[in-house]
Amino acid sequence: MDDSLMMMRHSAAHVMAAAVCRLYKDAKIDIGPATDEGFYYDFDLEHRLTPEDFPQIEEEMRKIIAADLPFERKEVTREEAKEIFKDQPYKLERLADVPEGELITVYYTGEYVDLCRGPHVESSGKIGAVKILSIAGSYYRGDEKNKMLQRLYGMAEASEKDIEAKLAWIEEAKRRDHRRLGKELDLFSISDSIGPGLALWHPKGARIRIAIEDYWRKQHFKAGYQMVFTPHIGRSYLWETSGHLGFYKESMFPSMSVAEGDGDSRTVEPYYVKPMNCPFHIEIYKTRRYSYRDLPLRFAELGTVYRYEKEGVRHGLLRVRGFTQDDAHIFCTPEQIVEEIKFTVKFALAILHRFGFTDISAYLSTRPEHSVGEEARWNQATDSLRQALEAEGIAYQVDEGGGAFYGPKIDLKIKDALGRPWQLGTVQFDFNLPERFNLCYVGEDGKEHQPYMVHRALLGSLERFFGILIEHYGGAFPTWLSPEQVRILPITSGQAEFARELRDRLLDEDIRVTVDEESDKLGAKIRRTQLEKVPFMVIIGKRDIEAGVVSVRSREKGDLGAMTLEEFRKLFKESLKA
């Protein structure tokens, strides 16, 4: 994001807050950052904002912009800040977050003042065009135990023309929204009866998931991975040893008590549903003794995990509580690590390319101030990650000190059809768990050594990845992923029997095909098939049967005319490559 655009958007957030405070004298203000899409501000006020209020707020914003009011920065003491914001309880709480001795700054825009680090544009007149987009609820500090505030979203661009282009982009994003398309195309649902953040995969969505999983497994077997399956729950001891109970407990579901043993020896053990797969893979590793000749060892699993995501962050399939990770853990020697990382990154790119993602970048996160592991290991691990990115020609940024305490990592980011970035794959070193679980292998010198361990995910989670795929393709999946690849449309009931026979022949060839035997006219059948985004229609009339041909329509190209069944097979097979 252009820094100047981000600064303008942040300044526009102040102007929007100033406008709201002019219109609603009881307004209590919290925070208003810039975002990749625009900006927002959180308010606590008696009046319940609705879209009908937007024009008035926009008009007040334009008055402030036209007045060309300077953004005046002022350094203040803590006591001065308390006096300035004595009637703004949320600002006072934010002020309390500022460490003692740290500089406190406020920005004035006319009569409006905000607690802010800045920076801002020189004056309100430097802000281009603005637009209020929407209103939503947001818990204060993202905690559902706190009061619900009103979050007002807006956008700021250089000109009205840019606003129009952005609005068109937003409309296209709405059209592609996976929640909307998921319902329209009957792909998935989330039921309050089952629980928030727990997805139900409908038959069509499940068929796409199976296609994803089949491809994923096939490629992993070819790449030398071994598949494993692990339980959904484990004893608390496992999570104590791994450190999750110490570092991750707030994101884990509460423990369940499980009675074990009989009679007087009966005990109650605490178990947790798993938030991660890694401790289970480690336990598989520990079941036998490995030599350096056995490594690298690559364990992979489509493992379902559970995390307690709060209401404020859950979002369709993109942020759920139960999801299946395309997880893998690699155990190797220090000598193998550079080539192993190169292999892993190349493998990740090939997988992402197959799903239609070609604009891929990366972040390389290095050693933080507080970490575990020897410096030499960190340097080797970080260098191997860097070499892998450079070998594949991937653009990357370095996030200095952004690694986990247990190792450096690569985050792979893709851009979808709308240019939005999504973080998917991760290649994460771990010097912590091998030590906690006392992992070892026998080296060439006959002595025990600790292996290097790498956590690796390519798609992230199947649920989130599916949501991204829906939006990337707008529900019009490529043929190889489509839940229904071909729909046969008999013109009248007289061709129904032939249509069913053709369907059975295509099913034997692993083509996902159905027959529309509704009594509707052909035009209605075609429109229905188009709305359901089926890649191919095979239309059969009396004359087609007599001539030994079928009439074919493509979702992308429209009417392709009559062709023999063999010609259609060839066309279909070619479409599977895209």
C-alpha positions in Angstrom: 0.0 0.0 0.0 1.3 3.5 -0.9 2.3 5.3 2.3 0.8 8.6 1.1 -2.5 6.9 0.4 -2.5 5.2 3.8 -1.7 8.6 5.4 -4.6 10.3 3.5 -7.0 7.5 4.6 -5.9 7.8 8.3 -6.5 11.6 8.0 -9.9 10.9 6.5 -10.7 8.7 9.5 -10.1 11.8 11.8 -12.3 13.9 9.5 -15.1 11.4 9.7 -14.8 11.3 13.5 -14.8 15.1 13.6 -18.0 15.1 11.5 -19.7 12.5 13.7 -18.8 14.5 16.8 -20.3 17.7 15.3 -23.5 15.9 14.5 -23.8 13.8 17.7 -22.6 15.7 20.7 -22.7 12.6 22.9 -20.3 10.7 20.7 -17.5 8.8 22.5 -14.6 7.9 20.2 -12.2 5.0 20.3 -9.8 4.3 17.4 -9.8 5.0 13.6 -7.0 3.3 11.6 -6.5 3.2 7.8 -6.9 -0.2 6.1 -6.0 -1.6 2.7 -9.6 -0.9 1.7 -10.1 2.5 3.3 -10.6 3.4 7.0 -13.0 3.0 9.9 -13.7 4.6 13.2 -15.4 3.1 16.3 -18.0 5.1 18.1 -20.2 4.8 21.2 -23.3 7.0 20.8 -26.9 6.8 21.7 -28.1 7.2 18.1 -28.0 4.0 16.1 -26.3 4.9 12.8 -28.0 3.6 9.6 -27.2 4.1 5.9 -29.8 6.9 6.0 -27.3 8.9 8.1 -24.4 8.5 5.7 -25.2 11.5 3.3 -25.3 13.9 6.3 -22.0 12.6 7.7 -20.4 12.8 4.2 -21.7 16.4 3.8 -20.1 17.4 7.1 -16.9 15.7 6.1 -16.8 17.7 2.8 -17.3 20.9 4.8 -14.2 20.0 6.9 -12.2 19.1 3.8 -13.3 22.4 2.0 -12.2 24.4 5.1 -8.6 23.1 4.6 -8.0 22.8 8.3 -4.4 22.0 9.3 -3.6 18.8 11.1 -1.7 20.3 14.1 0.5 17.9 16.0 1.1 18.7 19.7 3.2 16.9 22.3 1.5 16.8 25.7 2.1 15.4 29.1 0.1 12.6 30.5 -1.8 15.0 32.8 -2.5 17.3 29.9 -3.8 14.4 27.8 -6.1 13.3 30.7 -7.6 16.8 30.8 -8.1 16.9 27.0 -9.9 13.6 27.0 -11.6 13.8 30.4 -15.0 13.3 28.6 -13.7 10.5 26.4 -13.4 7.3 28.5 -12.2 5.1 25.6 -9.4 7.5 24.9 -8.4 7.6 28.6 -8.1 3.8 28.5 -6.0 4.0 25.4 -3.9 6.6 27.1 -3.3 4.2 30.0 -1.8 1.8 27.4 1.0 4.3 26.6 4.1 3.2 28.6 5.4 5.7 31.2 8.1 7.9 29.7 6.9 7.4 26.1 6.0 10.5 24.0 2.3 11.4 23.9 1.0 13.3 20.9 -2.4 14.6 19.9 -3.6 16.0 16.6 -6.0 19.0 16.3 -8.2 19.4 13.2 -10.2 22.5 13.9 -12.2 21.9 17.1 -11.6 18.1 16.9 -8.7 16.6 18.8 -7.5 13.0 18.8 -4.9 10.9 20.6 -2.7 9.8 17.8 0.9 9.1 16.7 0.3 10.2 13.2 1.4 11.0 10.6 -1.2 12.9 8.7 -1.5 15.0 5.6 -0.7 18.7 6.0 -4.3 19.8 6.1 -7.8 18.5 5.5 -7.9 20.0 2.0 -5.2 17.5 1.0 -7.8 14.7 1.3 -9.3 13.7 -2.0 -12.8 12.2 -2.4 -14.5 10.4 0.5 -17.4 8.0 0.8 -19.1 6.3 3.8 -19.5 2.6 3.0 -21.2 0.7 5.9 -21.8 0.4 9.6 -21.2 -2.7 11.7 -20.9 -3.7 15.4 -17.5 -4.2 17.0 -16.7 -5.1 20.5 -14.4 -2.7 22.3 -10.8 -4.1 22.0 -12.3 -7.1 20.1 -13.4 -8.6 23.4 -17.0 -10.0 23.4 -17.2 -9.2 27.1 -16.9 -5.5 26.4 -19.5 -3.1 25.1 -20.5 -3.3 21.4 -19.4 -0.1 19.6 -20.5 1.2 16.2 -17.8 0.8 13.5 -18.3 3.2 10.6 -16.4 2.2 7.5 -15.4 4.7 4.8 -13.1 5.1 1.9 -10.8 7.9 0.7 -9.3 8.1 -2.8 -7.5 10.8 -4.8 -10.5 11.7 -6.9 -14.2 10.9 -7.5 -13.2 8.8 -10.5 -11.1 6.7 -8.2 -14.0 6.4 -5.8 -16.2 5.2 -8.6 -13.6 2.6 -9.7 -13.2 1.5 -6.0 -17.0 1.2 -5.6 -17.2 -1.0 -8.7 -14.4 -3.1 -7.2 -16.4 -3.4 -4.0 -19.5 -4.4 -5.9 -17.5 -7.1 -7.7 -16.2 -8.3 -4.3 -19.7 -8.5 -3.0 -20.8 -10.5 -6.1 -17.9 -12.9 -5.3 -18.5 -13.1 -1.6 -18.1 -16.8 -0.6 -20.9 -16.6 1.9 -23.4 -15.4 -0.7 -22.1 -17.9 -3.4 -21.9 -20.7 -0.9 -25.6 -20.4 -0.3 -26.6 -19.7 -4.0 -24.6 -22.7 -5.3 -25.4 -24.9 -2.3 -21.8 -25.5 -1.3 -21.8 -25.1 2.5 -23.5 -23.6 5.5 -22.8 -22.7 9.1 -25.6 -23.6 11.6 -26.2 -22.0 15.0 -27.8 -25.3 16.0 -24.4 -27.0 15.7 -22.3 -24.0 16.8 -20.8 -20.8 15.4 -17.6 -21.3 13.3 -18.3 -24.9 12.5 -18.9 -25.5 8.8 -21.2 -28.0 7.1 -20.0 -29.1 3.7 -22.9 -29.8 1.4 -22.7 -32.4 -1.3 -21.5 -30.0 -4.0 -18.9 -28.4 -1.7 -17.8 -31.8 -0.5 -17.3 -32.9 -4.1 -14.9 -29.9 -4.6 -13.2 -30.7 -1.4 -12.6 -34.3 -2.5 -11.1 -33.1 -5.8 -8.8 -30.8 -3.8 -7.8 -33.6 -1.4 -7.3 -36.2 -4.1 -4.9 -33.8 -6.0 -3.2 -32.9 -2.7 -2.6 -36.5 -1.7 -1.4 -37.6 -5.1 1.1 -34.8 -5.3 2.4 -35.5 -1.8 2.9 -39.2 -2.4 4.8 -38.3 -5.6 7.0 -35.8 -3.5 7.9 -38.5 -0.9 5.5 -37.6 1.9 4.0 -40.3 4.1 0.4 -39.9 5.1 -0.6 -40.2 8.8 -3.9 -39.9 10.7 -4.1 -38.6 14.3 -6.9 -38.3 16.9 -8.9 -35.2 17.5 -8.1 -35.1 21.3 -5.1 -35.7 23.5 -4.2 -35.7 27.2 -3.2 -32.4 28.8 0.3 -33.8 29.3 0.8 -33.6 25.5 -0.1 -29.9 25.4 1.9 -29.1 28.6 5.0 -30.7 27.0 4.4 -28.9 23.7 3.9 -25.6 25.5 0.5 -24.9 24.0 -1.1 -24.7 27.4 1.4 -22.1 28.4 1.4 -20.0 25.3 -1.9 -20.8 23.5 -4.5 -21.7 26.0 -6.8 -18.7 25.3 -7.2 -20.0 21.8 -8.0 -23.6 22.9 -11.3 -25.0 23.8 -11.7 -25.8 27.5 -10.6 -29.2 28.7 -12.9 -32.2 29.0 -12.7 -34.7 31.9 -12.3 -38.3 30.9 -12.6 -41.2 33.4 -9.9 -43.8 33.0 -9.4 -47.2 34.7 -11.7 -49.3 36.8 -12.8 -49.5 40.5 -10.4 -48.0 43.0 -7.8 -47.3 40.3 -10.2 -45.1 38.4 -8.9 -41.6 37.7 -10.1 -38.5 35.9 -7.8 -37.2 33.2 -8.2 -33.8 31.5 -8.2 -34.0 27.6 -8.2 -31.2 25.0 -9.4 -31.1 21.5 -6.3 -30.4 19.4 -5.5 -26.9 18.2 -2.4 -28.2 16.3 -1.3 -31.5 14.7 2.4 -31.2 15.4 2.6 -33.0 18.8 0.8 -36.0 17.3 3.3 -36.2 14.4 6.1 -36.0 16.9 4.7 -38.9 18.9 4.7 -40.9 15.7 8.3 -40.0 15.1 9.2 -41.2 18.6 7.8 -44.7 18.1 11.0 -45.9 16.5 14.7 -45.1 16.3 15.9 -43.3 13.2 19.3 -43.2 11.5 20.5 -40.3 9.5 20.0 -42.6 6.5 16.2 -42.5 7.2 16.0 -38.8 6.9 14.5 -36.5 5.7 11.2 -37.9 7.0 8.0 -36.1 5.7 4.8 -36.7 7.6 1.6 -35.2 6.1 -2.0 -35.1 7.3 -5.2 -33.4 6.4 -5.8 -33.0 10.1 -8.9 -31.3 11.6 -8.1 -28.9 14.5 -10.2 -26.7 16.8 -9.5 -23.2 18.0 -11.7 -20.9 20.0 -12.1 -18.0 17.6 -14.1 -15.1 19.2 -17.2 -13.7 17.6 -15.5 -10.5 16.4 -13.0 -12.3 14.2 -15.1 -15.2 12.7 -16.0 -14.7 9.1 -17.7 -17.3 7.0 -15.2 -20.0 6.0 -12.3 -17.6 6.3 -12.1 -17.7 10.1 -13.8 -20.7 11.7 -13.5 -22.7 14.9 -13.1 -26.2 13.3 -10.9 -26.6 10.2 -8.7 -29.1 8.4 -5.1 -28.1 8.0 -3.1 -29.4 5.1 -0.3 -30.0 7.6 3.1 -31.6 7.2 6.2 -31.9 9.4 9.6 -32.5 8.1 12.4 -34.1 10.2 15.9 -33.8 8.7 19.6 -33.5 9.5 21.4 -30.1 9.5 23.2 -31.1 6.3 19.9 -31.7 4.5 18.1 -28.6 5.5 19.0 -26.2 2.7 18.0 -28.6 -0.1 14.9 -29.6 1.9 13.7 -26.0 2.2 14.3 -25.4 -1.5 12.3 -28.5 -2.4 9.5 -27.5 0.0 9.1 -24.0 -1.5 9.2 -25.3 -5.1 6.6 -27.9 -4.2 4.4 -25.2 -2.6 4.6 -23.0 -5.7 3.6 -25.9 -7.9 0.6 -26.7 -5.8 -0.6 -23.0 -5.7 -0.1 -22.6 -9.4 -2.3 -25.6 -10.1 -5.2 -23.8 -8.3 -4.8 -20.8 -10.5 -2.6 -18.5 -8.3 0.4 -17.1 -10.1 1.0 -13.8 -8.3 2.9 -15.1 -5.3 5.1 -13.2 -2.9 6.6 -14.0 0.5 7.7 -12.6 3.9 10.8 -13.9 5.5 10.5 -13.5 9.3 13.8 -13.6 11.2 14.9 -14.1 14.8 13.0 -12.1 17.5 14.7 -10.6 20.6 13.5 -13.5 22.8 14.0 -16.9 21.2 15.3 -20.4 21.8 18.0 -22.3 19.9 21.6 -21.6 19.1 22.5 -18.6 17.0 24.4 -20.8 14.5 21.2 -22.8 13.9 19.1 -19.7 13.5 21.6 -18.3 11.0 21.6 -21.5 9.0 17.8 -21.8 9.1 17.3 -18.2 8.0 19.8 -18.5 5.2 18.2 -21.7 3.9 14.8 -20.0 3.8 16.4 -17.0 1.9 18.2 -19.3 -0.5 15.0 -21.2 -1.3 13.1 -17.9 -2.1 15.9 -16.6 -4.3 16.3 -19.9 -6.1 12.6 -19.8 -7.1 12.7 -16.1 -8.0 10.0 -15.2 -5.5 9.7 -11.5 -4.5 10.0 -11.3 -0.7 10.2 -8.8 2.1 12.2 -9.3 5.3 10.3 -9.0 8.6 13.3 -8.4 10.9 12.6 -10.0 14.3 9.1 -11.2 13.1 9.8 -14.9 13.5 8.4 -17.1 16.3 10.5 -17.6 19.4 11.1 -21.1 18.2 12.3 -20.4 14.6 12.3 -18.3 11.5 9.6 -18.7 8.8 8.4 -18.0 5.3 4.8 -16.9 4.7 3.7 -17.3 1.1 1.1 -14.8 -0.1 -1.1 -15.0 -3.2 -3.2 -12.4 -4.9 -6.7 -13.4 -6.1 -8.6 -12.3 -9.2 -9.4 -8.9 -7.5 -5.8 -8.3 -6.5 -6.4 -9.0 -2.8 -3.5 -10.6 -0.9 -4.1 -13.8 1.1 -1.5 -15.5 3.3 -1.6 -19.2 2.6 1.5 -21.3 2.8 3.9 -21.3 5.7 7.4 -22.9 6.1 8.3 -22.6 9.8 11.4 -23.8 11.5 11.1 -25.2 15.1 14.0 -25.5 17.5 11.7 -25.8 20.4 9.6 -28.9 20.0 12.5 -31.3 19.1 14.1 -30.3 22.4 10.9 -30.4 24.5 10.0 -33.9 23.2 13.7 -35.0 23.3 13.8 -36.1 19.6 16.9 -37.7 18.2 18.4 -39.6 15.3 21.7 -41.6 15.1 24.2 -39.7 13.1 27.0 -41.1 10.9 29.3 -40.9 13.9 27.1 -43.3 15.8 26.0 -40.7 18.3 22.6 -39.2 19.0 21.7 -35.9 17.4 18.7 -33.6 17.5 16.9 -33.3 14.2 15.8 -30.1 12.5 12.0 -29.9 12.4 10.0 -27.8 9.9 6.2 -27.1 10.1 4.7 -26.7 6.7 1.3 -25.9 5.3 0.5 -25.1 1.7 -3.2 -24.2 1.6 -3.5 -23.2 5.2 -6.8 -24.8 5.9 -9.3 -26.4 3.5 -12.1 -24.3 4.8 -10.3 -21.0 4.4 -8.8 -22.1 1.1 -12.2 -23.1 -0.2 -13.6 -19.7 0.7 -10.7 -18.0 -1.2 -11.2 -20.3 -4.2 -14.9 -19.4 -4.3 -14.2 -15.7 -4.4 -11.2 -16.0 -6.7 -13.3 -17.9 -9.4 -16.6 -16.2 -8.5 -18.1 -19.7 -8.0 -17.2 -20.6 -11.7 -14.6 -23.2 -10.8 -12.3 -24.7 -13.5 -13.5 -27.9 -14.9 -11.2 -30.1 -12.8 -12.6 -28.6 -9.6 -16.3 -28.2 -10.5 -18.7 -30.3 -8.5 -20.7 -30.9 -11.6 -18.6 -30.9 -14.8 -21.3 -31.8 -17.4 -25.0 -31.5 -17.5 -27.0 -33.3 -20.1 -30.2 -31.5 -21.3 -32.7 -33.7 -23.2 -34.9 -31.4 -25.2 -38.0 -33.6 -24.6 -38.8 -36.6 -22.5 -38.3 -38.7 -25.7 -34.5 -38.3 -25.3 -34.4 -39.0 -21.5 -33.5 -42.6 -21.8 -30.6 -41.9 -24.2 -29.5 -39.1 -21.9 -29.4 -41.5 -18.9 -27.4 -44.0 -20.9 -24.9 -41.3 -21.9 -24.7 -40.1 -18.3 -23.8 -43.7 -17.2 -21.1 -43.9 -19.9 -19.5 -40.6 -18.8 -19.7 -41.6 -15.1 -17.7 -44.7 -15.9 -15.0 -42.3 -17.2 -15.0 -40.4 -13.9 -16.7 -37.4 -15.3 -19.1 -35.7 -12.9 -22.3 -35.5 -14.8 -26.0 -35.2 -14.3 -29.2 -35.2 -16.4 -31.8 -32.4 -16.2 -35.0 -34.3 -16.6 -37.3 -31.4 -15.6 -40.2 -30.8 -17.9 -39.1 -27.1 -18.5 -38.4 -25.8 -21.9 -34.8 -26.0 -23.1 -34.2 -22.2 -22.6 -35.1 -22.5 -18.9 -32.8 -25.5 -18.5 -29.9 -23.6 -20.1 -30.4 -20.6 -17.9 -30.5 -22.8 -14.8 -27.3 -24.5 -15.8 -25.6 -21.2 -16.4 -26.7 -19.9 -13.0 -25.3 -23.0 -11.4 -22.0 -22.4 -13.3 -21.7 -25.9 -14.8 -18.7 -25.9 -17.3 -20.4 -27.9 -20.1 -23.9 -28.5 -21.3 -24.6 -31.4 -23.6 -27.9 -30.9 -25.4 -29.7 -33.9 -27.0 -32.6 -33.7 -29.4 -34.2 -36.2 -31.7 -32.1 -35.1 -34.7 -28.9 -35.3 -32.6 -29.5 -38.9 -31.8 -30.3 -39.7 -35.4 -27.1 -37.9 -36.6 -24.9 -39.5 -33.9 -23.8 -36.1 -32.4 -24.4 -34.0 -29.4 -24.8 -30.2 -29.2 -22.4 -28.7 -26.8 -22.5 -25.4 -24.9 -19.5 -24.1 -22.9 -19.9 -21.9 -19.8 -17.0 -19.7 -21.1 -17.6 -19.7 -24.9 -21.3 -20.3 -25.3 -22.6 -22.5 -28.2 -19.9 -24.7 -29.6 -22.2 -26.5 -32.1 -22.7 -30.2 -32.8 -19.9 -32.7 -32.4 -19.4 -36.4 -32.0 -19.1 -37.8 -28.5 -15.4 -38.5 -29.2 -14.8 -34.9 -30.1 -16.5 -33.8 -26.9 -14.4 -36.2 -24.9 -11.3 -34.6 -26.4 -12.6 -31.1 -25.6 -13.4 -32.1 -22.1 -10.0 -33.6 -21.4 -8.3 -30.4 -22.6 -10.4 -28.3 -20.3 -9.2 -30.4 -17.3 -5.7 -29.0 -17.8 -6.7 -25.4 -17.2 
